[in-house]
Amino acid sequence: AYPDFMRVLTHPKIHKEEKKQTLASVFGSEVNHMVLNFAKLLIDKSRFQSFHDITREFVKQYNKVNNIEVAHVRTAKKLDAAEITRLKSMLEKKLLKTVELKIQEDPDLLAGLRIKINDMVLDNTARSRM
């Protein structure tokens, strides 16, 4: 979210101790101490530029171990709480996994919704039917 902050933490001319102090002062008590120590370790090993890749892979492995599937849902209109609950329940029954929904509104779809889970796409939009 803050590219300038990332540039500071990955800049080769800024000393590692300064980077770690910056991390501690910015995040201090806001994040778990293990996460902060891990970030400091990445700085020590000159690998902080890989932080996003490492985080993404960690989440992928966490989801795999905990039987969680992420469904990216694009809708033509905002879904109400009941619709979200029904959609989540239907997907969990179909996949036999816990489903985490990432919902995005897209008025270009005209009507309906499009669900993408890994390589599987369920497209029930007016746009796809035209």
N, CA, C and O atoms as a Tinker XYZ file with bonds, in Angstrom:
   520  protein
     1  N      0.817000   -1.198000    0.000000    73     2
     2  CA     0.000000    0.000000    0.000000    64     1     3
     3  C      0.861000    1.263000    0.000000    63     2     4     5
     4  O      0.421000    2.322000   -0.449000    81     3
     5  N      2.077000    1.146000    0.501000    73     3     6
     6  CA     2.968000    2.299000    0.591000    64     5     7
     7  C      4.285000    2.002000   -0.129000    63     6     8     9
     8  O      5.241000    1.545000    0.498000    81     7
     9  N      4.342000    2.257000   -1.434000    73     7    10
    10  CA     5.538000    1.911000   -2.204000    64     9    11
    11  C      6.795000    2.630000   -1.718000    63    10    12    13
    12  O      7.886000    2.064000   -1.775000    81    11
    13  N      6.658000    3.871000   -1.240000    73    11    14
    14  CA     7.832000    4.597000   -0.735000    64    13    15
    15  C      8.416000    3.910000    0.487000    63    14    16    17
    16  O      9.635000    3.836000    0.641000    81    15
    17  N      7.549000    3.410000    1.352000    73    15    18
    18  CA     8.006000    2.698000    2.550000    64    17    19
    19  C      8.742000    1.423000    2.144000    63    18    20    21
    20  O      9.769000    1.078000    2.727000    81    19
    21  N      8.215000    0.740000    1.155000    73    19    22
    22  CA     8.854000   -0.482000    0.658000    64    21    23
    23  C     10.221000   -0.165000    0.058000    63    22    24    25
    24  O     11.176000   -0.920000    0.238000    81    23
    25  N     10.307000    0.959000   -0.657000    73    23    26
    26  CA    11.602000    1.355000   -1.239000    64    25    27
    27  C     12.631000    1.627000   -0.154000    63    26    28    29
    28  O     13.802000    1.282000   -0.312000    81    27
    29  N     12.211000    2.242000    0.947000    73    27    30
    30  CA    13.136000    2.507000    2.058000    64    29    31
    31  C     13.637000    1.195000    2.641000    63    30    32    33
    32  O     14.830000    1.044000    2.904000    81    31
    33  N     12.729000    0.248000    2.843000    73    31    34
    34  CA    13.113000   -1.016000    3.470000    64    33    35
    35  C     13.930000   -1.932000    2.554000    63    34    36    37
    36  O     14.547000   -2.888000    3.023000    81    35
    37  N     13.933000   -1.646000    1.268000    73    35    38
    38  CA    14.719000   -2.473000    0.343000    64    37    39
    39  C     15.922000   -1.730000   -0.235000    63    38    40    41
    40  O     16.695000   -2.310000   -0.997000    81    39
    41  N     16.085000   -0.469000    0.115000    73    39    42
    42  CA    17.185000    0.325000   -0.436000    64    41    43
    43  C     18.530000   -0.176000    0.085000    63    42    44    45
    44  O     18.706000   -0.324000    1.294000    81    43
    45  N     19.478000   -0.439000   -0.814000    73    43    46
    46  CA    20.762000   -1.010000   -0.387000    64    45    47
    47  C     21.666000   -0.053000    0.397000    63    46    48    49
    48  O     22.552000   -0.508000    1.120000    81    47
    49  N     21.461000    1.250000    0.269000    73    47    50
    50  CA    22.338000    2.209000    0.956000    64    49    51
    51  C     21.870000    2.565000    2.360000    63    50    52    53
    52  O     22.585000    3.241000    3.099000    81    51
    53  N     20.688000    2.120000    2.728000    73    51    54
    54  CA    20.201000    2.367000    4.096000    64    53    55
    55  C     20.607000    1.169000    4.936000    63    54    56    57
    56  O     20.358000    0.021000    4.567000    81    55
    57  N     21.237000    1.450000    6.070000    73    55    58
    58  CA    21.752000    0.383000    6.934000    64    57    59
    59  C     20.616000   -0.478000    7.476000    63    58    60    61
    60  O     19.509000    0.001000    7.725000    81    59
    61  N     20.915000   -1.737000    7.649000    73    59    62
    62  CA    19.922000   -2.703000    8.114000    64    61    63
    63  C     19.353000   -2.318000    9.474000    63    62    64    65
    64  O     18.158000   -2.483000    9.718000    81    63
    65  N     20.198000   -1.809000   10.353000    73    63    66
    66  CA    19.720000   -1.414000   11.690000    64    65    67
    67  C     18.712000   -0.278000   11.597000    63    66    68    69
    68  O     17.731000   -0.255000   12.341000    81    67
    69  N     18.948000    0.669000   10.685000    73    67    70
    70  CA    17.997000    1.774000   10.492000    64    69    71
    71  C     16.655000    1.231000    9.981000    63    70    72    73
    72  O     15.591000    1.665000   10.421000    81    71
    73  N     16.725000    0.288000    9.058000    73    71    74
    74  CA    15.499000   -0.311000    8.521000    64    73    75
    75  C     14.718000   -1.014000    9.624000    63    74    76    77
    76  O     13.498000   -0.875000    9.718000    81    75
    77  N     15.430000   -1.769000   10.459000    73    75    78
    78  CA    14.747000   -2.501000   11.541000    64    77    79
    79  C     14.162000   -1.533000   12.568000    63    78    80    81
    80  O     13.076000   -1.775000   13.095000    81    79
    81  N     14.865000   -0.449000   12.855000    73    79    82
    82  CA    14.331000    0.559000   13.776000    64    81    83
    83  C     13.097000    1.226000   13.186000    63    82    84    85
    84  O     12.135000    1.512000   13.898000    81    83
    85  N     13.130000    1.471000   11.883000    73    83    86
    86  CA    11.972000    2.063000   11.209000    64    85    87
    87  C     10.771000    1.131000   11.305000    63    86    88    89
    88  O      9.661000    1.567000   11.607000    81    87
    89  N     10.997000   -0.144000   11.049000    73    87    90
    90  CA     9.918000   -1.132000   11.179000    64    89    91
    91  C      9.338000   -1.127000   12.583000    63    90    92    93
    92  O      8.121000   -1.086000   12.763000    81    91
    93  N     10.215000   -1.169000   13.574000    73    91    94
    94  CA     9.781000   -1.210000   14.973000    64    93    95
    95  C      9.010000    0.044000   15.346000    63    94    96    97
    96  O      8.013000   -0.037000   16.063000    81    95
    97  N      9.455000    1.208000   14.869000    73    95    98
    98  CA     8.764000    2.450000   15.240000    64    97    99
    99  C      7.417000    2.578000   14.523000    63    98   100   101
   100  O      6.459000    3.104000   15.089000    81    99
   101  N      7.345000    2.103000   13.294000    73    99   102
   102  CA     6.087000    2.212000   12.543000    64   101   103
   103  C      5.069000    1.191000   13.024000    63   102   104   105
   104  O      3.906000    1.529000   13.244000    81   103
   105  N      5.501000   -0.072000   13.192000    73   103   106
   106  CA     4.561000   -1.131000   13.537000    64   105   107
   107  C      4.560000   -1.490000   15.011000    63   106   108   109
   108  O      3.534000   -1.931000   15.529000    81   107
   109  N      5.669000   -1.316000   15.696000    73   107   110
   110  CA     5.792000   -1.559000   17.122000    64   109   111
   111  C      4.818000   -2.548000   17.705000    63   110   112   113
   112  O      4.965000   -3.755000   17.509000    81   111
   113  N      3.840000   -2.065000   18.410000    73   111   114
   114  CA     2.868000   -2.930000   19.090000    64   113   115
   115  C      1.639000   -3.235000   18.223000    63   114   116   117
   116  O      0.711000   -3.906000   18.674000    81   115
   117  N      1.636000   -2.744000   16.983000    73   115   118
   118  CA     0.484000   -2.940000   16.106000    64   117   119
   119  C      0.436000   -4.336000   15.479000    63   118   120   121
   120  O     -0.635000   -4.815000   15.106000    81   119
   121  N      1.591000   -4.981000   15.366000    73   119   122
   122  CA     1.628000   -6.316000   14.761000    64   121   123
   123  C      2.219000   -7.313000   15.746000    63   122   124   125
   124  O      2.914000   -6.937000   16.690000    81   123
   125  N      1.940000   -8.560000   15.519000    73   123   126
   126  CA     2.464000   -9.639000   16.340000    64   125   127
   127  C      3.985000   -9.596000   16.319000    63   126   128   129
   128  O      4.591000   -9.340000   15.278000    81   127
   129  N      4.605000   -9.848000   17.478000    73   127   130
   130  CA     6.070000   -9.757000   17.559000    64   129   131
   131  C      6.759000  -10.769000   16.646000    63   130   132   133
   132  O      7.873000  -10.521000   16.184000    81   131
   133  N      6.115000  -11.900000   16.381000    73   131   134
   134  CA     6.712000  -12.894000   15.484000    64   133   135
   135  C      6.764000  -12.371000   14.044000    63   134   136   137
   136  O      7.733000  -12.620000   13.327000    81   135
   137  N      5.731000  -11.653000   13.629000    73   135   138
   138  CA     5.704000  -11.074000   12.288000    64   137   139
   139  C      6.789000  -10.003000   12.181000    63   138   140   141
   140  O      7.502000   -9.926000   11.180000    81   139
   141  N      6.903000   -9.186000   13.216000    73   139   142
   142  CA     7.926000   -8.142000   13.222000    64   141   143
   143  C      9.328000   -8.763000   13.196000    63   142   144   145
   144  O     10.200000   -8.288000   12.468000    81   143
   145  N      9.545000   -9.801000   13.971000    73   143   146
   146  CA    10.851000  -10.469000   13.980000    64   145   147
   147  C     11.136000  -11.125000   12.623000    63   146   148   149
   148  O     12.279000  -11.133000   12.167000    81   147
   149  N     10.108000  -11.669000   11.986000    73   147   150
   150  CA    10.297000  -12.260000   10.671000    64   149   151
   151  C     10.699000  -11.183000    9.660000    63   150   152   153
   152  O     11.595000  -11.397000    8.843000    81   151
   153  N     10.040000  -10.037000    9.719000    73   151   154
   154  CA    10.383000   -8.931000    8.811000    64   153   155
   155  C     11.825000   -8.472000    9.053000    63   154   156   157
   156  O     12.551000   -8.167000    8.107000    81   155
   157  N     12.226000   -8.427000   10.310000    73   155   158
   158  CA    13.611000   -8.049000   10.631000    64   157   159
   159  C     14.596000   -9.091000   10.101000    63   158   160   161
   160  O     15.679000   -8.739000    9.633000    81   159
   161  N     14.232000  -10.348000   10.172000    73   159   162
   162  CA    15.082000  -11.414000    9.636000    64   161   163
   163  C     15.250000  -11.250000    8.129000    63   162   164   165
   164  O     16.347000  -11.422000    7.599000    81   163
   165  N     14.161000  -10.919000    7.442000    73   163   166
   166  CA    14.243000  -10.686000    5.999000    64   165   167
   167  C     15.177000   -9.520000    5.691000    63   166   168   169
   168  O     15.919000   -9.554000    4.709000    81   167
   169  N     15.138000   -8.506000    6.519000    73   167   170
   170  CA    16.057000   -7.372000    6.342000    64   169   171
   171  C     17.491000   -7.832000    6.563000    63   170   172   173
   172  O     18.376000   -7.509000    5.771000    81   171
   173  N     17.728000   -8.588000    7.639000    73   171   174
   174  CA    19.080000   -9.090000    7.922000    64   173   175
   175  C     19.627000   -9.916000    6.767000    63   174   176   177
   176  O     20.816000   -9.835000    6.460000    81   175
   177  N     18.787000  -10.700000    6.131000    73   175   178
   178  CA    19.216000  -11.593000    5.044000    64   177   179
   179  C     19.086000  -10.929000    3.667000    63   178   180   181
   180  O     19.257000  -11.586000    2.640000    81   179
   181  N     18.782000   -9.624000    3.652000    73   179   182
   182  CA    18.609000   -8.858000    2.399000    64   181   183
   183  C     17.561000   -9.493000    1.482000    63   182   184   185
   184  O     17.761000   -9.590000    0.271000    81   183
   185  N     16.446000   -9.922000    2.071000    73   183   186
   186  CA    15.371000  -10.573000    1.318000    64   185   187
   187  C     14.021000   -9.861000    1.494000    63   186   188   189
   188  O     12.979000  -10.423000    1.156000    81   187
   189  N     14.035000   -8.649000    2.011000    73   187   190
   190  CA    12.765000   -7.979000    2.289000    64   189   191
   191  C     11.962000   -7.717000    1.014000    63   190   192   193
   192  O     10.735000   -7.632000    1.070000    81   191
   193  N     12.631000   -7.589000   -0.129000    73   191   194
   194  CA    11.908000   -7.365000   -1.381000    64   193   195
   195  C     10.987000   -8.531000   -1.719000    63   194   196   197
   196  O     10.072000   -8.378000   -2.529000    81   195
   197  N     11.213000   -9.687000   -1.115000    73   195   198
   198  CA    10.375000  -10.870000   -1.351000    64   197   199
   199  C      9.215000  -10.978000   -0.357000    63   198   200   201
   200  O      8.498000  -11.978000   -0.362000    81   199
   201  N      9.023000   -9.980000    0.482000    73   199   202
   202  CA     8.015000  -10.030000    1.539000    64   201   203
   203  C      6.627000  -10.369000    1.000000    63   202   204   205
   204  O      5.943000  -11.231000    1.553000    81   203
   205  N      6.201000   -9.692000   -0.083000    73   203   206
   206  CA     4.857000   -9.936000   -0.630000    64   205   207
   207  C      4.730000  -11.355000   -1.185000    63   206   208   209
   208  O      3.700000  -12.004000   -1.001000    81   207
   209  N      5.770000  -11.833000   -1.860000    73   207   210
   210  CA     5.738000  -13.196000   -2.402000    64   209   211
   211  C      5.671000  -14.224000   -1.276000    63   210   212   213
   212  O      4.928000  -15.201000   -1.361000    81   211
   213  N      6.447000  -14.000000   -0.228000    73   211   214
   214  CA     6.457000  -14.911000    0.918000    64   213   215
   215  C      5.082000  -14.912000    1.597000    63   214   216   217
   216  O      4.550000  -15.967000    1.942000    81   215
   217  N      4.525000  -13.728000    1.781000    73   215   218
   218  CA     3.212000  -13.607000    2.413000    64   217   219
   219  C      2.144000  -14.315000    1.587000    63   218   220   221
   220  O      1.311000  -15.038000    2.134000    81   219
   221  N      2.168000  -14.110000    0.278000    73   219   222
   222  CA     1.193000  -14.753000   -0.615000    64   221   223
   223  C      1.302000  -16.277000   -0.533000    63   222   224   225
   224  O      0.288000  -16.974000   -0.476000    81   223
   225  N      2.531000  -16.788000   -0.527000    73   223   226
   226  CA     2.731000  -18.235000   -0.449000    64   225   227
   227  C      2.296000  -18.774000    0.913000    63   226   228   229
   228  O      1.726000  -19.862000    0.998000    81   227
   229  N      2.565000  -18.013000    1.979000    73   227   230
   230  CA     2.138000  -18.430000    3.313000    64   229   231
   231  C      0.614000  -18.560000    3.363000    63   230   232   233
   232  O      0.088000  -19.550000    3.871000    81   231
   233  N     -0.083000  -17.571000    2.840000    73   231   234
   234  CA    -1.553000  -17.601000    2.848000    64   233   235
   235  C     -2.054000  -18.789000    2.030000    63   234   236   237
   236  O     -3.004000  -19.460000    2.432000    81   235
   237  N     -1.426000  -19.052000    0.892000    73   235   238
   238  CA    -1.820000  -20.190000    0.057000    64   237   239
   239  C     -1.653000  -21.503000    0.829000    63   238   240   241
   240  O     -2.547000  -22.349000    0.811000    81   239
   241  N     -0.525000  -21.674000    1.498000    73   239   242
   242  CA    -0.277000  -22.896000    2.259000    64   241   243
   243  C     -1.212000  -22.993000    3.471000    63   242   244   245
   244  O     -1.703000  -24.076000    3.789000    81   243
   245  N     -1.457000  -21.869000    4.142000    73   243   246
   246  CA    -2.382000  -21.839000    5.280000    64   245   247
   247  C     -3.772000  -22.292000    4.836000    63   246   248   249
   248  O     -4.411000  -23.113000    5.494000    81   247
   249  N     -4.230000  -21.742000    3.710000    73   247   250
   250  CA    -5.549000  -22.113000    3.183000    64   249   251
   251  C     -5.608000  -23.593000    2.823000    63   250   252   253
   252  O     -6.613000  -24.260000    3.071000    81   251
   253  N     -4.543000  -24.094000    2.247000    73   251   254
   254  CA    -4.501000  -25.507000    1.871000    64   253   255
   255  C     -4.593000  -26.403000    3.104000    63   254   256   257
   256  O     -5.371000  -27.357000    3.123000    81   255
   257  N     -3.804000  -26.102000    4.129000    73   255   258
   258  CA    -3.795000  -26.908000    5.358000    64   257   259
   259  C     -5.136000  -26.831000    6.077000    63   258   260   261
   260  O     -5.593000  -27.822000    6.647000    81   259
   261  N     -5.770000  -25.660000    6.055000    73   259   262
   262  CA    -7.023000  -25.459000    6.774000    64   261   263
   263  C     -8.265000  -25.647000    5.912000    63   262   264   265
   264  O     -9.372000  -25.305000    6.328000    81   263
   265  N     -8.080000  -26.194000    4.698000    73   263   266
   266  CA    -9.191000  -26.527000    3.820000    64   265   267
   267  C    -10.063000  -25.300000    3.504000    63   266   268   269
   268  O    -11.291000  -25.347000    3.586000    81   267
   269  N     -9.391000  -24.213000    3.143000    73   267   270
   270  CA   -10.084000  -22.962000    2.811000    64   269   271
   271  C     -9.890000  -22.687000    1.333000    63   270   272   273
   272  O     -8.788000  -22.830000    0.803000    81   271
   273  N    -10.962000  -22.294000    0.673000    73   271   274
   274  CA   -10.904000  -21.945000   -0.741000    64   273   275
   275  C    -11.335000  -20.488000   -0.873000    63   274   276   277
   276  O    -12.307000  -20.070000   -0.244000    81   275
   277  N    -10.624000  -19.717000   -1.682000    73   275   278
   278  CA   -10.958000  -18.304000   -1.900000    64   277   279
   279  C    -11.731000  -18.205000   -3.207000    63   278   280   281
   280  O    -11.282000  -18.681000   -4.250000    81   279
   281  N    -12.900000  -17.581000   -3.133000    73   279   282
   282  CA   -13.737000  -17.387000   -4.313000    64   281   283
   283  C    -13.792000  -15.900000   -4.632000    63   282   284   285
   284  O    -14.213000  -15.087000   -3.809000    81   283
   285  N    -13.359000  -15.558000   -5.841000    73   283   286
   286  CA   -13.418000  -14.173000   -6.304000    64   285   287
   287  C    -14.735000  -13.989000   -7.034000    63   286   288   289
   288  O    -14.976000  -14.597000   -8.077000    81   287
   289  N    -15.584000  -13.140000   -6.469000    73   287   290
   290  CA   -16.939000  -12.956000   -6.998000    64   289   291
   291  C    -17.073000  -11.547000   -7.554000    63   290   292   293
   292  O    -16.811000  -10.563000   -6.863000    81   291
   293  N    -17.486000  -11.467000   -8.819000    73   291   294
   294  CA   -17.793000  -10.170000   -9.425000    64   293   295
   295  C    -19.299000  -10.115000   -9.634000    63   294   296   297
   296  O    -19.889000  -11.031000  -10.207000    81   295
   297  N    -19.910000   -9.042000   -9.170000    73   295   298
   298  CA   -21.363000   -8.908000   -9.264000    64   297   299
   299  C    -21.720000   -7.605000   -9.971000    63   298   300   301
   300  O    -20.965000   -6.633000   -9.941000    81   299
   301  N    -22.884000   -7.613000  -10.604000    73   299   302
   302  CA   -23.371000   -6.410000  -11.267000    64   301   303
   303  C    -23.873000   -5.387000  -10.250000    63   302   304   305
   304  O    -23.788000   -4.179000  -10.474000    81   303
   305  N    -24.389000   -5.880000   -9.146000    73   303   306
   306  CA   -24.909000   -4.991000   -8.094000    64   305   307
   307  C    -24.431000   -5.483000   -6.732000    63   306   308   309
   308  O    -23.974000   -6.616000   -6.582000    81   307
   309  N    -24.549000   -4.610000   -5.761000    73   307   310
   310  CA   -24.125000   -4.965000   -4.406000    64   309   311
   311  C    -25.025000   -6.069000   -3.856000    63   310   312   313
   312  O    -26.249000   -5.994000   -3.955000    81   311
   313  N    -24.404000   -7.092000   -3.278000    73   311   314
   314  CA   -25.166000   -8.193000   -2.682000    64   313   315
   315  C    -25.520000   -7.838000   -1.238000    63   314   316   317
   316  O    -24.713000   -7.246000   -0.521000    81   315
   317  N    -26.730000   -8.205000   -0.819000    73   315   318
   318  CA   -27.080000   -7.990000    0.584000    64   317   319
   319  C    -26.559000   -9.164000    1.419000    63   318   320   321
   320  O    -26.070000  -10.154000    0.875000    81   319
   321  N    -26.667000   -9.044000    2.713000    73   319   322
   322  CA   -26.106000  -10.049000    3.633000    64   321   323
   323  C    -26.705000  -11.433000    3.405000    63   322   324   325
   324  O    -25.989000  -12.432000    3.474000    81   323
   325  N    -28.007000  -11.504000    3.135000    73   323   326
   326  CA   -28.665000  -12.796000    2.917000    64   325   327
   327  C    -28.135000  -13.462000    1.644000    63   326   328   329
   328  O    -27.900000  -14.670000    1.629000    81   327
   329  N    -27.947000  -12.686000    0.588000    73   327   330
   330  CA   -27.429000  -13.232000   -0.671000    64   329   331
   331  C    -25.997000  -13.744000   -0.493000    63   330   332   333
   332  O    -25.637000  -14.797000   -1.019000    81   331
   333  N    -25.197000  -12.999000    0.244000    73   331   334
   334  CA   -23.815000  -13.414000    0.509000    64   333   335
   335  C    -23.796000  -14.718000    1.297000    63   334   336   337
   336  O    -23.014000  -15.619000    0.994000    81   335
   337  N    -24.648000  -14.818000    2.296000    73   335   338
   338  CA   -24.727000  -16.030000    3.111000    64   337   339
   339  C    -25.147000  -17.228000    2.270000    63   338   340   341
   340  O    -24.562000  -18.304000    2.392000    81   339
   341  N    -26.167000  -17.052000    1.408000    73   339   342
   342  CA   -26.625000  -18.142000    0.544000    64   341   343
   343  C    -25.539000  -18.563000   -0.441000    63   342   344   345
   344  O    -25.332000  -19.754000   -0.676000    81   343
   345  N    -24.849000  -17.585000   -1.012000    73   343   346
   346  CA   -23.788000  -17.884000   -1.975000    64   345   347
   347  C    -22.656000  -18.646000   -1.296000    63   346   348   349
   348  O    -22.169000  -19.646000   -1.824000    81   347
   349  N    -22.244000  -18.177000   -0.141000    73   347   350
   350  CA   -21.166000  -18.836000    0.592000    64   349   351
   351  C    -21.568000  -20.267000    0.966000    63   350   352   353
   352  O    -20.779000  -21.199000    0.806000    81   351
   353  N    -22.779000  -20.435000    1.455000    73   351   354
   354  CA   -23.274000  -21.754000    1.841000    64   353   355
   355  C    -23.322000  -22.703000    0.651000    63   354   356   357
   356  O    -22.925000  -23.863000    0.768000    81   355
   357  N    -23.801000  -22.227000   -0.485000    73   355   358
   358  CA   -23.888000  -23.044000   -1.690000    64   357   359
   359  C    -22.493000  -23.481000   -2.150000    63   358   360   361
   360  O    -22.298000  -24.639000   -2.519000    81   359
   361  N    -21.529000  -22.562000   -2.130000    73   359   362
   362  CA   -20.171000  -22.894000   -2.555000    64   361   363
   363  C    -19.502000  -23.866000   -1.591000    63   362   364   365
   364  O    -18.772000  -24.761000   -2.018000    81   363
   365  N    -19.746000  -23.696000   -0.298000    73   363   366
   366  CA   -19.161000  -24.610000    0.689000    64   365   367
   367  C    -19.711000  -26.022000    0.521000    63   366   368   369
   368  O    -18.970000  -26.995000    0.661000    81   367
   369  N    -21.001000  -26.144000    0.222000    73   367   370
   370  CA   -21.586000  -27.464000   -0.014000    64   369   371
   371  C    -21.026000  -28.094000   -1.284000    63   370   372   373
   372  O    -20.761000  -29.295000   -1.325000    81   371
   373  N    -20.849000  -27.287000   -2.308000    73   371   374
   374  CA   -20.345000  -27.790000   -3.589000    64   373   375
   375  C    -18.874000  -28.208000   -3.484000    63   374   376   377
   376  O    -18.482000  -29.237000   -4.033000    81   375
   377  N    -18.066000  -27.417000   -2.784000    73   375   378
   378  CA   -16.626000  -27.669000   -2.715000    64   377   379
   379  C    -16.201000  -28.524000   -1.523000    63   378   380   381
   380  O    -15.086000  -29.044000   -1.490000    81   379
   381  N    -17.096000  -28.663000   -0.549000    73   379   382
   382  CA   -16.776000  -29.365000    0.705000    64   381   383
   383  C    -15.564000  -28.742000    1.403000    63   382   384   385
   384  O    -14.715000  -29.439000    1.960000    81   383
   385  N    -15.513000  -27.415000    1.352000    73   383   386
   386  CA   -14.449000  -26.654000    1.991000    64   385   387
   387  C    -15.037000  -25.377000    2.570000    63   386   388   389
   388  O    -16.143000  -24.969000    2.215000    81   387
   389  N    -14.280000  -24.752000    3.469000    73   387   390
   390  CA   -14.656000  -23.431000    3.942000    64   389   391
   391  C    -14.345000  -22.446000    2.821000    63   390   392   393
   392  O    -13.275000  -22.513000    2.217000    81   391
   393  N    -15.269000  -21.535000    2.541000    73   391   394
   394  CA   -15.087000  -20.594000    1.436000    64   393   395
   395  C    -14.956000  -19.179000    1.983000    63   394   396   397
   396  O    -15.730000  -18.737000    2.832000    81   395
   397  N    -13.952000  -18.488000    1.467000    73   395   398
   398  CA   -13.752000  -17.071000    1.782000    64   397   399
   399  C    -14.105000  -16.305000    0.516000    63   398   400   401
   400  O    -13.517000  -16.540000   -0.540000    81   399
   401  N    -15.061000  -15.390000    0.618000    73   399   402
   402  CA   -15.511000  -14.632000   -0.547000    64   401   403
   403  C    -14.771000  -13.306000   -0.660000    63   402   404   405
   404  O    -14.629000  -12.578000    0.322000    81   403
   405  N    -14.307000  -13.002000   -1.851000    73   403   406
   406  CA   -13.738000  -11.695000   -2.195000    64   405   407
   407  C    -14.679000  -11.112000   -3.236000    63   406   408   409
   408  O    -14.638000  -11.493000   -4.406000    81   407
   409  N    -15.536000  -10.177000   -2.799000    73   407   410
   410  CA   -16.606000   -9.665000   -3.658000    64   409   411
   411  C    -16.220000   -8.302000   -4.227000    63   410   412   413
   412  O    -15.740000   -7.419000   -3.517000    81   411
   413  N    -16.449000   -8.164000   -5.538000    73   411   414
   414  CA   -16.159000   -6.912000   -6.226000    64   413   415
   415  C    -17.353000   -6.565000   -7.112000    63   414   416   417
   416  O    -17.848000   -7.411000   -7.856000    81   415
   417  N    -17.804000   -5.336000   -7.029000    73   415   418
   418  CA   -18.899000   -4.884000   -7.890000    64   417   419
   419  C    -18.347000   -4.497000   -9.248000    63   418   420   421
   420  O    -17.300000   -3.857000   -9.344000    81   419
   421  N    -19.064000   -4.893000  -10.306000    73   419   422
   422  CA   -18.666000   -4.581000  -11.672000    64   421   423
   423  C    -19.925000   -4.308000  -12.487000    63   422   424   425
   424  O    -20.532000   -5.238000  -13.016000    81   423
   425  N    -20.322000   -3.036000  -12.593000    73   423   426
   426  CA   -21.559000   -2.693000  -13.312000    64   425   427
   427  C    -21.538000   -3.097000  -14.789000    63   426   428   429
   428  O    -22.596000   -3.195000  -15.410000    81   427
   429  N    -20.349000   -3.334000  -15.364000    73   427   430
   430  CA   -20.252000   -3.757000  -16.769000    64   429   431
   431  C    -20.869000   -5.129000  -17.007000    63   430   432   433
   432  O    -21.166000   -5.481000  -18.148000    81   431
   433  N    -21.065000   -5.904000  -15.953000    73   431   434
   434  CA   -21.654000   -7.235000  -16.099000    64   433   435
   435  C    -23.146000   -7.178000  -16.417000    63   434   436   437
   436  O    -23.720000   -8.173000  -16.860000    81   435
   437  N    -23.769000   -6.043000  -16.199000    73   435   438
   438  CA   -25.198000   -5.799000  -16.420000    64   437   439
   439  C    -26.077000   -6.489000  -15.381000    63   438   440   441
   440  O    -26.860000   -5.823000  -14.703000    81   439
   441  N    -25.966000   -7.807000  -15.243000    73   439   442
   442  CA   -26.755000   -8.550000  -14.258000    64   441   443
   443  C    -26.052000   -9.875000  -13.981000    63   442   444   445
   444  O    -25.266000  -10.356000  -14.797000    81   443
   445  N    -26.344000  -10.453000  -12.827000    73   443   446
   446  CA   -25.780000  -11.752000  -12.489000    64   445   447
   447  C    -24.446000  -11.641000  -11.768000    63   446   448   449
   448  O    -24.067000  -10.582000  -11.269000    81   447
   449  N    -23.735000  -12.789000  -11.731000    73   447   450
   450  CA   -22.426000  -12.793000  -11.084000    64   449   451
   451  C    -21.488000  -13.781000  -11.736000    63   450   452   453
   452  O    -21.898000  -14.715000  -12.426000    81   451
   453  N    -20.199000  -13.537000  -11.490000    73   451   454
   454  CA   -19.140000  -14.382000  -12.034000    64   453   455
   455  C    -18.258000  -14.797000  -10.865000    63   454   456   457
   456  O    -17.764000  -13.952000  -10.118000    81   455
   457  N    -18.062000  -16.110000  -10.711000    73   455   458
   458  CA   -17.283000  -16.645000   -9.596000    64   457   459
   459  C    -16.054000  -17.343000  -10.153000    63   458   460   461
   460  O    -16.158000  -18.181000  -11.049000    81   459
   461  N    -14.894000  -16.996000   -9.620000    73   459   462
   462  CA   -13.649000  -17.647000  -10.040000    64   461   463
   463  C    -12.995000  -18.250000   -8.805000    63   462   464   465
   464  O    -12.697000  -17.552000   -7.836000    81   463
   465  N    -12.777000  -19.558000   -8.858000    73   463   466
   466  CA   -12.109000  -20.296000   -7.785000    64   465   467
   467  C    -10.976000  -21.072000   -8.440000    63   466   468   469
   468  O    -11.210000  -22.028000   -9.180000    81   467
   469  N     -9.754000  -20.654000   -8.163000    73   467   470
   470  CA    -8.579000  -21.237000   -8.833000    64   469   471
   471  C     -8.776000  -21.165000  -10.342000    63   470   472   473
   472  O     -8.857000  -20.068000  -10.895000    81   471
   473  N     -8.854000  -22.308000  -11.020000    73   471   474
   474  CA    -9.024000  -22.336000  -12.475000    64   473   475
   475  C    -10.476000  -22.510000  -12.900000    63   474   476   477
   476  O    -10.779000  -22.498000  -14.094000    81   475
   477  N    -11.366000  -22.670000  -11.945000    73   475   478
   478  CA   -12.781000  -22.900000  -12.242000    64   477   479
   479  C    -13.509000  -21.555000  -12.291000    63   478   480   481
   480  O    -13.361000  -20.730000  -11.390000    81   479
   481  N    -14.287000  -21.345000  -13.341000    73   479   482
   482  CA   -15.064000  -20.114000  -13.489000    64   481   483
   483  C    -16.527000  -20.481000  -13.672000    63   482   484   485
   484  O    -16.879000  -21.274000  -14.544000    81   483
   485  N    -17.371000  -19.893000  -12.837000    73   483   486
   486  CA   -18.826000  -20.038000  -12.965000    64   485   487
   487  C    -19.347000  -18.682000  -13.404000    63   486   488   489
   488  O    -19.353000  -17.737000  -12.616000    81   487
   489  N    -19.779000  -18.575000  -14.640000    73   487   490
   490  CA   -20.185000  -17.284000  -15.193000    64   489   491
   491  C    -21.675000  -17.299000  -15.470000    63   490   492   493
   492  O    -22.139000  -17.932000  -16.419000    81   491
   493  N    -22.412000  -16.604000  -14.639000    73   491   494
   494  CA   -23.863000  -16.510000  -14.782000    64   493   495
   495  C    -24.241000  -15.042000  -14.922000    63   494   496   497
   496  O    -25.125000  -14.544000  -14.226000    81   495
   497  N    -23.549000  -14.353000  -15.843000    73   495   498
   498  CA   -23.810000  -12.943000  -16.042000    64   497   499
   499  C    -24.607000  -12.726000  -17.315000    63   498   500   501
   500  O    -24.572000  -13.555000  -18.224000    81   499
   501  N    -25.324000  -11.617000  -17.381000    73   499   502
   502  CA   -26.079000  -11.275000  -18.590000    64   501   503
   503  C    -25.114000  -11.070000  -19.745000    63   502   504   505
   504  O    -25.426000  -11.397000  -20.890000    81   503
   505  N    -23.962000  -10.537000  -19.449000    73   503   506
   506  CA   -22.960000  -10.279000  -20.483000    64   505   507
   507  C    -22.516000  -11.590000  -21.165000    63   506   508   509
   508  O    -22.364000  -11.635000  -22.386000    81   507
   509  N    -22.313000  -12.639000  -20.378000    73   507   510
   510  CA   -21.880000  -13.912000  -20.967000    64   509   511
   511  C    -22.992000  -14.596000  -21.736000    63   510   512   513
   512  O    -22.734000  -15.390000  -22.641000    81   511
   513  N    -24.212000  -14.293000  -21.380000    73   511   514
   514  CA   -25.354000  -14.934000  -22.055000    64   513   515
   515  C    -25.690000  -14.267000  -23.388000    63   514   516   517
   516  O    -26.354000  -14.861000  -24.237000    81   515
   517  N    -25.228000  -13.032000  -23.565000    73   515   518
   518  CA   -25.538000  -12.282000  -24.793000    64   517   519
   519  C    -24.745000  -12.749000  -25.968000    63   518   520
   520  O    -24.896000  -12.215000  -27.067000    81   519
